[in-house]
Amino acid sequence: MSNNYKKILPLADDMKIHDQFGWLPLSVIEPSRKSKVKWKDAYLNDGIKEIRRSKKADFLPGLGFSEFHAGLAEDILMYWSMDSSVVVDPFAGRATRAYVSSKLNRKYYGYEIAPKTVKRVEEHLDKHNVGATIYCDDGCTMEQTPDNFADLVMTCPPYHQLEKYESVDGQLSDLKTYEKFLDMIEICGKNINRVLKPGGFCVWVCGDWRESGKFRSFHSDSIDLFEKAGLITHDIIIMKNKSPFISLQMSKVAAKRYTSKTHEYVLVFRKEGELEVNTDKIVKKVSDKFWE
């Protein structure tokens, strides 16, 4: 491996890339099922079955809410942060990123606006002795977080009204229009730029969707809004998904001559400046079986 490249973050010149990060940094990725099993306790499993589709629905009855892939969280943390890095998550959701971050020795601070979800997540993290901080507050404004605080912002925002969450003030899935939703994403982008340290990364996992006959190019809208907020677009990665909708949608999408979406985008942004790190360790040395 060459020593001639300027390093944004420390890199071991005497180790293979895959051995350092656990994955190869390619522009198309697919987190493995094995990694999901490895991190089985990262998923909220308190016995409460939330469903986004009625059990009487014509298609995929009883379908639950989507989950962030724990293997992807691991990949992000290993590649765009270091041991003891400060991680801020504007949309903490259901514990996965908090759990993985803490197990990889990152200092995690997450926002979740729904009180019932916060209570469940805190109970889950306590059960597994995970010391993450969860704020029951608005992740777009991140008022609990000071300026220049985070080494990494990592999150997956809600997709407007595709999934309806607990109705509370500030809940993005309650907003009536996509335009109002984007207004809040713009505010979030400004605050991501505010809370990041100079040179810090933001990894924003998102997808596009259709509603009411319109195609919502959320990934490109996010790029536009974040660049407007002062962030630098650093990279774009395609993540392949396993979708339960593929077989059900084939006739519909073919009739309309568009495609069934089986991917999301991993958008990587940076704050202007150079990130100062206090360690050259990517991950704290832990047992290979620490997740069991």
C-alpha positions as CSV (number, residue, x, y, z in Angstrom):
1,M,0.0,0.0,0.0
2,S,1.3,3.4,-0.9
3,N,2.2,6.0,1.8
4,N,2.0,8.9,-0.7
5,Y,-1.7,9.7,-0.2
6,K,-2.8,12.5,2.1
7,K,-4.9,10.9,4.8
8,I,-8.2,12.6,5.9
9,L,-8.4,9.9,8.7
10,P,-5.6,7.6,9.9
11,L,-5.0,4.5,7.8
12,A,-2.7,1.6,8.6
13,D,-0.2,1.1,5.7
14,D,0.7,-2.4,6.8
15,M,-2.8,-3.9,6.7
16,K,-5.2,-4.7,3.9
17,I,-8.2,-2.4,3.5
18,H,-10.7,-5.1,4.1
19,D,-8.9,-6.2,7.3
20,Q,-9.0,-2.7,8.7
21,F,-12.6,-1.8,7.9
22,G,-14.4,-5.2,7.5
23,W,-15.6,-4.3,4.0
24,L,-14.2,-3.0,0.7
25,P,-15.1,0.7,-0.1
26,L,-16.9,0.2,-3.4
27,S,-19.5,2.4,-4.9
28,V,-22.1,-0.4,-4.8
29,I,-22.5,-2.3,-1.5
30,E,-24.8,-4.9,0.0
31,P,-24.5,-5.5,3.8
32,S,-24.5,-9.2,4.5
33,R,-27.1,-11.3,6.3
34,K,-24.3,-12.6,8.4
35,S,-23.6,-9.1,9.8
36,K,-27.3,-8.7,10.6
37,V,-27.2,-12.0,12.6
38,K,-24.0,-10.9,14.3
39,W,-25.7,-7.7,15.6
40,K,-29.0,-9.5,16.5
41,D,-29.3,-7.6,19.8
42,A,-29.0,-4.3,18.0
43,Y,-32.6,-4.6,16.9
44,L,-35.5,-3.5,19.2
45,N,-37.0,-6.9,20.2
46,D,-39.3,-6.0,23.2
47,G,-42.2,-8.1,21.9
48,I,-44.2,-5.1,20.7
49,K,-45.3,-5.7,17.1
50,E,-45.8,-2.4,15.3
51,I,-47.2,-2.8,11.8
52,R,-47.4,-0.4,9.0
53,R,-50.0,-2.4,7.1
54,S,-53.2,-3.9,8.4
55,K,-53.4,-7.6,8.8
56,K,-56.3,-7.4,6.4
57,A,-54.3,-5.6,3.7
58,D,-54.4,-7.0,0.2
59,F,-50.6,-7.0,-0.2
60,L,-48.1,-7.9,2.5
61,P,-50.6,-7.9,5.4
62,G,-49.0,-7.3,8.8
63,L,-45.8,-5.7,7.3
64,G,-43.8,-4.1,10.0
65,F,-41.7,-0.9,10.1
66,S,-38.4,-0.8,8.2
67,E,-35.2,-1.4,10.2
68,F,-31.8,0.1,9.7
69,H,-29.3,-2.6,8.8
70,A,-26.9,-3.1,11.7
71,G,-24.2,-4.3,9.3
72,L,-24.4,-1.0,7.4
73,A,-24.1,0.9,10.7
74,E,-20.9,-1.0,11.5
75,D,-19.5,-0.3,8.0
76,I,-20.2,3.4,8.4
77,L,-18.7,3.7,11.8
78,M,-15.6,1.7,10.9
79,Y,-14.9,3.8,7.8
80,W,-15.9,7.3,8.7
81,S,-15.1,7.5,12.4
82,M,-12.4,6.4,14.8
83,D,-12.3,4.8,18.3
84,S,-14.0,7.2,20.8
85,S,-15.4,9.4,18.1
86,V,-18.5,11.5,18.9
87,V,-21.5,10.4,16.8
88,V,-24.7,12.4,16.6
89,D,-27.9,10.9,15.1
90,P,-30.7,13.3,14.3
91,F,-33.3,10.5,13.7
92,A,-32.3,7.8,16.2
93,G,-35.3,5.6,15.6
94,R,-35.3,2.1,17.0
95,A,-31.9,1.6,18.8
96,T,-29.8,0.0,16.1
97,R,-27.3,2.7,15.4
98,A,-27.1,3.6,19.1
99,Y,-26.3,-0.1,20.0
100,V,-23.7,-0.6,17.3
101,S,-22.0,2.8,17.9
102,S,-21.7,2.1,21.6
103,K,-20.4,-1.4,21.1
104,L,-17.7,0.0,18.7
105,N,-16.7,2.4,21.5
106,R,-18.2,5.5,19.9
107,K,-19.9,8.2,22.0
108,Y,-23.4,8.2,20.7
109,Y,-26.0,11.0,21.0
110,G,-29.4,10.4,19.3
111,Y,-32.6,12.3,18.8
112,E,-36.0,10.7,18.7
113,I,-39.1,12.8,18.8
114,A,-41.7,10.1,19.8
115,P,-41.8,9.6,23.6
116,K,-43.1,6.0,23.4
117,T,-40.2,5.0,21.1
118,V,-37.7,6.8,23.3
119,K,-38.9,4.8,26.3
120,R,-38.7,1.5,24.5
121,V,-35.2,2.3,23.1
122,E,-33.9,3.3,26.5
123,E,-35.2,0.1,28.1
124,H,-33.6,-2.0,25.3
125,L,-30.3,-0.2,25.6
126,D,-30.3,-0.6,29.4
127,K,-31.1,-4.3,29.1
128,H,-27.9,-4.7,27.0
129,N,-25.8,-2.3,29.1
130,V,-25.4,0.2,26.3
131,G,-24.5,3.7,27.4
132,A,-25.9,5.8,24.6
133,T,-27.7,9.1,25.1
134,I,-31.1,9.5,23.6
135,Y,-32.8,12.9,23.6
136,C,-36.6,13.0,23.3
137,D,-36.4,16.1,21.2
138,D,-36.4,17.5,17.6
139,G,-33.6,16.1,15.5
140,C,-33.9,18.8,12.9
141,T,-32.9,21.5,15.4
142,M,-30.7,19.4,17.7
143,E,-30.9,22.0,20.4
144,Q,-29.2,19.7,23.0
145,T,-26.1,19.6,20.9
146,P,-23.4,22.4,20.9
147,D,-21.6,23.7,17.8
148,N,-18.6,21.8,16.5
149,F,-19.3,18.8,18.7
150,A,-19.6,15.7,16.4
151,D,-16.9,13.8,14.5
152,L,-19.7,12.0,12.6
153,V,-23.4,12.6,12.0
154,M,-24.9,9.3,10.9
155,T,-28.6,8.8,10.3
156,C,-31.5,7.6,8.1
157,P,-34.3,10.2,7.9
158,P,-38.0,9.3,7.8
159,Y,-39.4,9.2,4.2
160,H,-42.1,11.7,4.8
161,Q,-45.4,9.8,4.9
162,L,-44.3,6.3,3.7
163,E,-44.3,5.2,7.3
164,K,-46.6,6.9,9.8
165,Y,-45.0,7.3,13.3
166,E,-46.3,8.4,16.6
167,S,-48.1,11.7,16.2
168,V,-46.3,14.4,18.2
169,D,-45.3,18.0,17.6
170,G,-42.4,18.0,15.2
171,Q,-43.1,14.6,13.7
172,L,-42.0,14.7,10.1
173,S,-44.5,12.0,9.0
174,D,-47.3,14.3,10.1
175,L,-46.4,17.0,7.7
176,K,-49.0,17.5,4.9
177,T,-46.8,18.1,1.9
178,Y,-43.5,17.0,0.6
179,E,-42.5,20.7,0.3
180,K,-43.0,21.2,4.1
181,F,-41.1,18.0,4.7
182,L,-38.1,19.4,2.7
183,D,-38.3,22.7,4.6
184,M,-37.5,20.7,7.8
185,I,-34.8,18.7,6.1
186,E,-33.2,22.0,5.1
187,I,-33.2,23.0,8.8
188,C,-31.7,19.7,9.7
189,G,-28.9,20.2,7.1
190,K,-28.0,23.6,8.6
191,N,-27.8,22.1,12.1
192,I,-25.8,19.1,10.9
193,N,-23.3,21.7,9.6
194,R,-23.4,23.5,12.9
195,V,-22.9,20.5,15.2
196,L,-20.1,18.9,13.1
197,K,-16.5,19.6,13.9
198,P,-14.5,21.1,11.0
199,G,-13.7,18.3,8.6
200,G,-16.3,16.0,10.2
201,F,-18.4,13.6,8.1
202,C,-22.2,13.2,7.7
203,V,-23.4,9.9,6.4
204,W,-27.1,10.2,5.3
205,V,-28.8,7.0,4.2
206,C,-31.9,7.7,2.1
207,G,-34.0,6.5,-0.8
208,D,-36.4,7.9,-3.4
209,W,-40.1,7.1,-3.7
210,R,-43.3,7.7,-5.5
211,E,-46.5,9.2,-4.0
212,S,-49.7,10.4,-5.7
213,G,-48.2,9.8,-9.1
214,K,-45.1,11.9,-8.4
215,F,-41.5,10.7,-8.2
216,R,-39.7,12.1,-5.1
217,S,-36.0,12.3,-5.8
218,F,-35.2,12.7,-2.2
219,H,-31.5,11.9,-2.5
220,S,-30.9,14.7,-5.0
221,D,-33.1,17.1,-3.0
222,S,-31.0,16.2,0.1
223,I,-27.8,17.0,-1.8
224,D,-29.1,20.3,-2.9
225,L,-30.3,21.3,0.6
226,F,-27.1,20.2,2.3
227,E,-24.8,22.0,-0.1
228,K,-27.0,25.1,0.4
229,A,-26.4,24.6,4.1
230,G,-22.6,24.7,3.6
231,L,-21.8,21.0,3.5
232,I,-19.5,19.5,0.9
233,T,-20.7,16.5,-1.1
234,H,-18.0,13.9,-0.5
235,D,-19.3,10.7,-2.0
236,I,-22.3,8.7,-3.1
237,I,-22.7,5.0,-2.6
238,I,-25.5,2.7,-3.8
239,M,-26.8,0.2,-1.3
240,K,-28.6,-2.9,-2.6
241,N,-31.7,-3.9,-0.6
242,K,-33.8,-7.0,-0.3
243,S,-37.3,-5.7,-0.9
244,P,-40.5,-7.6,-0.2
245,F,-42.3,-5.6,-2.9
246,I,-40.3,-6.7,-5.9
247,S,-42.5,-9.6,-7.1
248,L,-45.7,-7.7,-6.3
249,Q,-44.7,-4.6,-8.3
250,M,-43.5,-6.1,-11.6
251,S,-46.7,-5.8,-13.5
252,K,-47.4,-2.3,-12.1
253,V,-44.0,-0.9,-12.9
254,A,-43.8,-2.5,-16.3
255,A,-47.2,-1.1,-17.3
256,K,-46.0,2.4,-16.3
257,R,-42.5,1.8,-17.7
258,Y,-40.5,2.6,-14.5
259,T,-38.6,0.4,-12.2
260,S,-39.0,-1.2,-8.8
261,K,-36.6,0.5,-6.4
262,T,-34.3,-2.1,-4.7
263,H,-31.6,0.3,-3.6
264,E,-30.9,3.3,-1.2
265,Y,-28.2,5.9,-1.3
266,V,-25.5,6.3,1.2
267,L,-24.7,10.0,0.8
268,V,-21.5,11.2,2.4
269,F,-20.9,14.9,3.2
270,R,-18.1,16.8,4.9
271,K,-17.9,20.0,6.8
272,E,-15.2,22.3,5.5
273,G,-11.9,22.1,7.3
274,E,-9.7,19.4,8.6
275,L,-10.8,16.9,11.3
276,E,-8.5,16.6,14.3
277,V,-8.4,13.1,15.8
278,N,-6.8,11.9,19.0
279,T,-6.2,8.3,18.0
280,D,-5.1,6.1,15.1
281,K,-7.3,3.3,16.2
282,I,-10.3,2.5,14.0
283,V,-11.9,0.3,16.6
284,K,-11.1,-0.5,20.2
285,K,-9.7,-4.0,20.5
286,V,-12.5,-6.2,21.6
287,S,-13.3,-9.9,21.6
288,D,-14.5,-11.2,18.2
289,K,-17.6,-12.5,20.1
290,F,-18.5,-9.2,22.0
291,W,-21.9,-9.1,20.4
292,E,-23.1,-12.5,21.8
